[in-house]
Amino acid sequence: MANTLQHEFLIHLFRSNTDLAALLLRRYLGVEVPSYSTAVSGSEDATEIAPQPTVRKSDAVIIHLHEQSDRPPIWAVVIEVQRKSDTNKRWVWPLYHARIRHRYRCPTTLLVVSPTETTAEQCRMRIDTGQPQSFWSPLVTTPRRLKIKYTDTTGEPELAVLAAIGHANDPDINAALDHLGTELAKLAATTPQRAQAYADGVLDALTGPARNLWREKMTASVYRYQTDFAQGYVAEGKAEGKAEGKAEAILMFLKYRHVAVSDSDEQRIRSCTDPDQLDKWVARAVDAATAEELFA
């Protein structure tokens, strides 16, 4: 199954905040989490050597270390993001679990995060390993099933992200997205690229009205958690009525998001003097994947 932005985004949350897995398991999934000193990313490799090398890698592995560096790790968490049903995972997940448990010589939990409840239910099915009286099953959840209250995520942007996604179809989605915007704005003050990745990831994860609402909020705030530099350009363009200010903002958005812009595309943007057209391009530059989408 080819990886998607949504797949990579959810993995990125756990890698960016290595305490996130323990936090979710303890606070929202009722798992007794052992006390640990530091959580770090570990090797996801579970490659099979014989009869022919077969690359096997879980999505993420978080190792929870003992405060004494000469002691073995206290606990490991294998994280798998599963977007669609894949019966092969019923054979692979026990392998991931066993390999990581053997490598680090510590208790190990395999956590599956799925965007949809339908896929999550399929992932929860017990796996018959053939060992009598020993069924194996992963721990499975979804952003919605976590039931994270957005009001409890102040200072915890990863939780704010999951709360917003989990509230996508709820009446309070507007408030959840407002809170997320505030958390990302604070995050951008220290790590703007991380805030940008989170904002883009939420846009990709949401669908329907919730996605449109988040896009509107990003546009209305001039995507402030992406770049204050671009925000300044838009403010200048609006205040002084300069088309070039808006054109510069569009180009800065695209450059910051690594969207390829040809010389002819840049010239088209810079030569436009229609304020309404420029405003449309500013809005589209927030999530356009190509220059063609910007001009569509």
ABEGO torsion letter per residue (X at the ends): XBBBAAAAAAAAAAAABAAAAAAAAAAAAGBBBBBBABBBBBBABABBAOABBBBBBBABBBBBBBABAABBBABBBBBBBBABBBAAAAAAAAAAAAAAAAAAGBBBBBBBBBABAAAAAAAABBBBAGBBGBBBBBBBBBAAAAGBBAAAABGBAAAAAAAAAAAAABAAAAAAAAAAAAAAAAAAAABAAAAAAAAAAAAAABBEAAAAAAAAAAAAAGGAAABAAAAAAAAAAAAAGBAAAAAAAAAAAAAAAGBBBBAAAAAAAAABABAAAAAAAAAAAAABABAAAAAX
